[in-house]
Amino acid sequence: MKSPDCVAPADETPANADRIWSEFLLALSALPPQTRAAFVLHEVFAIGYDDIARWIGQSPRSCREHVERGRALTRSHMRPLWRPRRSGSR
């Protein structure tokens, strides 16, 4: 999985971690159920599209589209929490 072009805020504290987790849960809850299921199964549990397709009753291609959409929507929701990475830094 490609890392995003951003880095975590410098003030990484437990309170900030709780905020990030809460925002991530909000982002997940905003996804349609089949998109959320495909996204979590693939991205968190590394389950293949064929298996996901059998479980949610859609084609592997449709599952891939769900994962891509879930990834894009989740990143979009989370983006305001991150500051841009300076060029040349890692």
OpenMM code with the backbone's topology and positions (N, CA, C; nanometers):
from openmm import Vec3, app, unit

residues = "MET LYS SER PRO ASP CYS VAL ALA PRO ALA ASP GLU THR PRO ALA ASN ALA ASP ARG ILE TRP SER GLU PHE LEU LEU ALA LEU SER ALA LEU PRO PRO GLN THR ARG ALA ALA PHE VAL LEU HIS GLU VAL PHE ALA ILE GLY TYR ASP ASP ILE ALA ARG TRP ILE GLY GLN SER PRO ARG SER CYS ARG GLU HIS VAL GLU ARG GLY ARG ALA LEU THR ARG SER HIS MET ARG PRO LEU TRP ARG PRO ARG ARG SER GLY SER ARG".split()
positions = [
    Vec3(0.0839, -0.1175, 0.0000),
    Vec3(0.0000, 0.0000, 0.0000),
    Vec3(0.0878, 0.1230, 0.0000),
    Vec3(0.0624, 0.2141, -0.0883),
    Vec3(0.1406, 0.3356, -0.1017),
    Vec3(0.1108, 0.4301, 0.0138),
    Vec3(0.2172, 0.4882, 0.0722),
    Vec3(0.1943, 0.5809, 0.1826),
    Vec3(0.1468, 0.7149, 0.1280),
    Vec3(0.0614, 0.7842, 0.2028),
    Vec3(0.0107, 0.9127, 0.1573),
    Vec3(0.1209, 1.0172, 0.1576),
    Vec3(0.1027, 1.1240, 0.0807),
    Vec3(0.1998, 1.2319, 0.0737),
    Vec3(0.1798, 1.3289, 0.1894),
    Vec3(0.1773, 1.2766, 0.3089),
    Vec3(0.1590, 1.3588, 0.4276),
    Vec3(0.2222, 1.2879, 0.5453),
    Vec3(0.2425, 1.3627, 0.6494),
    Vec3(0.2979, 1.3054, 0.7708),
    Vec3(0.2063, 1.3392, 0.8865),
    Vec3(0.2141, 1.2610, 0.9923),
    Vec3(0.1308, 1.2846, 1.1093),
    Vec3(0.1669, 1.4173, 1.1734),
    Vec3(0.0723, 1.4819, 1.2375),
    Vec3(0.1015, 1.6069, 1.3066),
    Vec3(0.2126, 1.5878, 1.4098),
    Vec3(0.2932, 1.6918, 1.4280),
    Vec3(0.4059, 1.6844, 1.5207),
    Vec3(0.3591, 1.6672, 1.6645),
    Vec3(0.2414, 1.7171, 1.6966),
    Vec3(0.1916, 1.7094, 1.8336),
    Vec3(0.1110, 1.5816, 1.8566),
    Vec3(0.1701, 1.4693, 1.8220),
    Vec3(0.1033, 1.3393, 1.8374),
    Vec3(0.0924, 1.3059, 1.9851),
    Vec3(-0.0246, 1.3226, 2.0399),
    Vec3(-0.0510, 1.2962, 2.1803),
    Vec3(-0.1644, 1.1960, 2.1885),
    Vec3(-0.1875, 1.1361, 2.3047),
    Vec3(-0.3021, 1.0452, 2.3166),
    Vec3(-0.4334, 1.1107, 2.2759),
    Vec3(-0.4531, 1.2373, 2.3139),
    Vec3(-0.5772, 1.3064, 2.2762),
    Vec3(-0.5872, 1.3188, 2.1243),
    Vec3(-0.4753, 1.3478, 2.0600),
    Vec3(-0.4744, 1.3586, 1.9148),
    Vec3(-0.5002, 1.2218, 1.8511),
    Vec3(-0.4440, 1.1172, 1.9081),
    Vec3(-0.4675, 0.9823, 1.8572),
    Vec3(-0.6154, 0.9462, 1.8695),
    Vec3(-0.6771, 0.9842, 1.9803),
    Vec3(-0.8207, 0.9599, 1.9964),
    Vec3(-0.9010, 1.0343, 1.8916),
    Vec3(-0.8610, 1.1571, 1.8626),
    Vec3(-0.9306, 1.2359, 1.7598),
    Vec3(-0.9166, 1.1700, 1.6234),
    Vec3(-0.7964, 1.1244, 1.5914),
    Vec3(-0.7735, 1.0584, 1.4625),
    Vec3(-0.8589, 0.9325, 1.4529),
    Vec3(-0.8618, 0.8525, 1.5581),
    Vec3(-0.9420, 0.7301, 1.5592),
    Vec3(-1.0899, 0.7636, 1.5422),
    Vec3(-1.1371, 0.8650, 1.6138),
    Vec3(-1.2779, 0.9049, 1.6034),
    Vec3(-1.3121, 0.9492, 1.4618),
    Vec3(-1.2238, 1.0269, 1.4011),
    Vec3(-1.2473, 1.0730, 1.2635),
    Vec3(-1.2460, 0.9557, 1.1654),
    Vec3(-1.1565, 0.8590, 1.1895),
    Vec3(-1.1516, 0.7413, 1.1029),
    Vec3(-1.2819, 0.6621, 1.1130),
    Vec3(-1.3326, 0.6456, 1.2348),
    Vec3(-1.4602, 0.5749, 1.2527),
    Vec3(-1.5748, 0.6501, 1.1854),
    Vec3(-1.5734, 0.7824, 1.1929),
    Vec3(-1.6750, 0.8621, 1.1232),
    Vec3(-1.6642, 0.8431, 0.9720),
    Vec3(-1.5408, 0.8414, 0.9217),
    Vec3(-1.5204, 0.8208, 0.7786),
    Vec3(-1.5741, 0.6844, 0.7363),
    Vec3(-1.5453, 0.5818, 0.8153),
    Vec3(-1.5961, 0.4477, 0.7837),
    Vec3(-1.7483, 0.4426, 0.7893),
    Vec3(-1.8056, 0.5055, 0.8904),
    Vec3(-1.9514, 0.5000, 0.9049),
    Vec3(-2.0231, 0.5744, 0.7932),
    Vec3(-1.9540, 0.6674, 0.7274),
    Vec3(-2.0146, 0.7421, 0.6167),
    Vec3(-2.0165, 0.6611, 0.4867),
    Vec3(-1.9410, 0.5512, 0.4815),
    Vec3(-1.9374, 0.4696, 0.3600),
    Vec3(-2.0637, 0.3844, 0.3505),
    Vec3(-2.1109, 0.3613, 0.2277),
    Vec3(-2.2219, 0.2667, 0.2119),
    Vec3(-2.1793, 0.1291, 0.2641),
    Vec3(-2.2733, 0.0493, 0.3156),
    Vec3(-2.2375, -0.0786, 0.3795),
    Vec3(-2.1492, -0.1712, 0.2955),
    Vec3(-2.1817, -0.1899, 0.1676),
    Vec3(-2.0994, -0.2815, 0.0871),
    Vec3(-1.9609, -0.2238, 0.0600),
    Vec3(-1.9529, -0.0932, 0.0441),
    Vec3(-1.8226, -0.0286, 0.0259),
    Vec3(-1.7400, -0.0424, 0.1529),
    Vec3(-1.8028, -0.0185, 0.2664),
    Vec3(-1.7331, -0.0304, 0.3949),
    Vec3(-1.6831, -0.1729, 0.4167),
    Vec3(-1.7682, -0.2714, 0.3905),
    Vec3(-1.7287, -0.4114, 0.4092),
    Vec3(-1.6112, -0.4476, 0.3187),
    Vec3(-1.6206, -0.4132, 0.1908),
    Vec3(-1.5134, -0.4456, 0.0967),
    Vec3(-1.3838, -0.3741, 0.1355),
    Vec3(-1.3947, -0.2472, 0.1719),
    Vec3(-1.2772, -0.1676, 0.2093),
    Vec3(-1.2075, -0.2276, 0.3312),
    Vec3(-1.2818, -0.2553, 0.4372),
    Vec3(-1.2219, -0.3081, 0.5597),
    Vec3(-1.1653, -0.4482, 0.5371),
    Vec3(-1.2415, -0.5339, 0.4706),
    Vec3(-1.1919, -0.6697, 0.4465),
    Vec3(-1.0634, -0.6690, 0.3652),
    Vec3(-1.0565, -0.5835, 0.2641),
    Vec3(-0.9373, -0.5802, 0.1793),
    Vec3(-0.8213, -0.5064, 0.2446),
    Vec3(-0.8464, -0.3863, 0.2948),
    Vec3(-0.7379, -0.3023, 0.3458),
    Vec3(-0.6883, -0.3446, 0.4838),
    Vec3(-0.7756, -0.3910, 0.5692),
    Vec3(-0.7352, -0.4273, 0.7048),
    Vec3(-0.6958, -0.5750, 0.7137),
    Vec3(-0.7753, -0.6616, 0.6514),
    Vec3(-0.7535, -0.8051, 0.6650),
    Vec3(-0.6872, -0.8697, 0.5437),
    Vec3(-0.6557, -0.7892, 0.4401),
    Vec3(-0.5855, -0.8369, 0.3200),
    Vec3(-0.6582, -0.9535, 0.2530),
    Vec3(-0.7901, -0.9464, 0.2504),
    Vec3(-0.8699, -1.0503, 0.1861),
    Vec3(-0.8848, -1.0143, 0.0383),
    Vec3(-0.8732, -1.1141, -0.0473),
    Vec3(-0.8790, -1.0924, -0.1913),
    Vec3(-1.0188, -1.0604, -0.2420),
    Vec3(-1.0232, -1.0009, -0.3591),
    Vec3(-1.1501, -0.9586, -0.4188),
    Vec3(-1.2448, -1.0762, -0.4456),
    Vec3(-1.1906, -1.1898, -0.4843),
    Vec3(-1.2767, -1.3061, -0.5110),
    Vec3(-1.3509, -1.3506, -0.3844),
    Vec3(-1.2792, -1.3556, -0.2725),
    Vec3(-1.3439, -1.3938, -0.1463),
    Vec3(-1.4445, -1.2882, -0.1017),
    Vec3(-1.4066, -1.1624, -0.1109),
    Vec3(-1.4995, -1.0547, -0.0737),
    Vec3(-1.6246, -1.0623, -0.1599),
    Vec3(-1.6067, -1.0888, -0.2877),
    Vec3(-1.7202, -1.0972, -0.3807),
    Vec3(-1.8199, -1.2040, -0.3366),
    Vec3(-1.7689, -1.3194, -0.2955),
    Vec3(-1.8578, -1.4261, -0.2479),
    Vec3(-1.9315, -1.3838, -0.1211),
    Vec3(-1.8619, -1.3145, -0.0326),
    Vec3(-1.9214, -1.2770, 0.0955),
    Vec3(-2.0272, -1.1686, 0.0829),
    Vec3(-2.0053, -1.0712, -0.0069),
    Vec3(-2.1035, -0.9622, -0.0155),
    Vec3(-2.1949, -0.9748, -0.1370),
    Vec3(-2.1762, -1.0814, -0.2166),
    Vec3(-2.2670, -1.1086, -0.3270),
    Vec3(-2.2519, -1.0169, -0.4468),
    Vec3(-2.1289, -0.9749, -0.4747),
    Vec3(-2.1029, -0.8921, -0.5926),
    Vec3(-1.9820, -0.9463, -0.6664),
    Vec3(-1.9598, -0.8955, -0.7855),
    Vec3(-1.8468, -0.9419, -0.8655),
    Vec3(-1.7147, -0.8915, -0.8074),
    Vec3(-1.6053, -0.9625, -0.8365),
    Vec3(-1.4740, -0.9147, -0.7917),
    Vec3(-1.4437, -0.7729, -0.8435),
    Vec3(-1.4836, -0.7460, -0.9663),
    Vec3(-1.4606, -0.6116, -1.0225),
    Vec3(-1.5354, -0.5061, -0.9409),
    Vec3(-1.6599, -0.5346, -0.9059),
    Vec3(-1.7392, -0.4429, -0.8246),
    Vec3(-1.6750, -0.4244, -0.6868),
    Vec3(-1.6216, -0.5312, -0.6311),
    Vec3(-1.5544, -0.5222, -0.5009),
    Vec3(-1.4309, -0.4341, -0.5099),
    Vec3(-1.3556, -0.4478, -0.6166),
    Vec3(-1.2382, -0.3634, -0.6375),
    Vec3(-1.2798, -0.2160, -0.6438),
    Vec3(-1.3907, -0.1891, -0.7130),
    Vec3(-1.4408, -0.0514, -0.7218),
    Vec3(-1.4857, -0.0005, -0.5842),
    Vec3(-1.5495, -0.0874, -0.5055),
    Vec3(-1.5879, -0.0496, -0.3692),
    Vec3(-1.4645, -0.0122, -0.2873),
    Vec3(-1.3592, -0.0929, -0.2972),
    Vec3(-1.2374, -0.0672, -0.2202),
    Vec3(-1.1748, 0.0646, -0.2644),
    Vec3(-1.1657, 0.0869, -0.3945),
    Vec3(-1.1069, 0.2114, -0.4442),
    Vec3(-1.1874, 0.3325, -0.3990),
    Vec3(-1.3193, 0.3205, -0.4050),
    Vec3(-1.4055, 0.4308, -0.3602),
    Vec3(-1.3928, 0.4514, -0.2090),
    Vec3(-1.3908, 0.3430, -0.1331),
    Vec3(-1.3743, 0.3538, 0.0109),
    Vec3(-1.2425, 0.4184, 0.0481),
    Vec3(-1.1367, 0.3806, -0.0209),
    Vec3(-1.0049, 0.4380, 0.0037),
    Vec3(-1.0065, 0.5883, -0.0250),
    Vec3(-1.0626, 0.6264, -0.1388),
    Vec3(-1.0658, 0.7680, -0.1768),
    Vec3(-1.1495, 0.8504, -0.0792),
    Vec3(-1.2667, 0.7998, -0.0430),
    Vec3(-1.3534, 0.8747, 0.0484),
    Vec3(-1.2935, 0.8849, 0.1885),
    Vec3(-1.2309, 0.7781, 0.2341),
    Vec3(-1.1694, 0.7792, 0.3658),
    Vec3(-1.0517, 0.8759, 0.3696),
    Vec3(-0.9680, 0.8720, 0.2679),
    Vec3(-0.8550, 0.9661, 0.2611),
    Vec3(-0.9047, 1.1098, 0.2552),
    Vec3(-1.0077, 1.1332, 0.1776),
    Vec3(-1.0632, 1.2681, 0.1662),
    Vec3(-1.1126, 1.3176, 0.3020),
    Vec3(-1.1779, 1.2309, 0.3758),
    Vec3(-1.2287, 1.2673, 0.5085),
    Vec3(-1.1144, 1.2935, 0.6064),
    Vec3(-1.0088, 1.2147, 0.5976),
    Vec3(-0.8985, 1.2237, 0.6931),
    Vec3(-0.7974, 1.3331, 0.6578),
    Vec3(-0.7925, 1.3749, 0.5340),
    Vec3(-0.6907, 1.4691, 0.4864),
    Vec3(-0.6776, 1.5952, 0.5718),
    Vec3(-0.7872, 1.6568, 0.6201),
    Vec3(-0.7703, 1.7786, 0.7007),
    Vec3(-0.6913, 1.7587, 0.8307),
    Vec3(-0.6767, 1.6355, 0.8750),
    Vec3(-0.6018, 1.6097, 0.9982),
    Vec3(-0.4511, 1.6094, 0.9782),
    Vec3(-0.4077, 1.6079, 0.8542),
    Vec3(-0.2653, 1.5927, 0.8246),
    Vec3(-0.2101, 1.7196, 0.7621),
    Vec3(-0.0839, 1.7440, 0.7869),
    Vec3(-0.0171, 1.8559, 0.7208),
    Vec3(0.0614, 1.8003, 0.6022),
    Vec3(0.0763, 1.8794, 0.4960),
    Vec3(0.1503, 1.8304, 0.3781),
    Vec3(0.2954, 1.7982, 0.4135),
    Vec3(0.3467, 1.6983, 0.3471),
    Vec3(0.4869, 1.6594, 0.3644),
    Vec3(0.5736, 1.7588, 0.2871),
    Vec3(0.6810, 1.8013, 0.3493),
    Vec3(0.7753, 1.8889, 0.2789),
    Vec3(0.8489, 1.8075, 0.1747),
    Vec3(0.8750, 1.8697, 0.0601),
    Vec3(0.9457, 1.7962, -0.0450),
    Vec3(1.0833, 1.7571, 0.0047),
    Vec3(1.1207, 1.6344, -0.0233),
    Vec3(1.2500, 1.5822, 0.0155),
    Vec3(1.2546, 1.5221, 0.1549),
    Vec3(1.1496, 1.5370, 0.2347),
    Vec3(1.1506, 1.4777, 0.3690),
    Vec3(1.0709, 1.3494, 0.3690),
    Vec3(1.1008, 1.2607, 0.4608),
    Vec3(1.0291, 1.1333, 0.4711),
    Vec3(0.9798, 1.1136, 0.6089),
] * unit.nanometer
topology = app.Topology()
chain = topology.addChain("A")
for resn in residues:
    res = topology.addResidue(resn, chain)
    for name in ("N", "CA", "C"):
        topology.addAtom(name, app.Element.getBySymbol(name[0]), res)
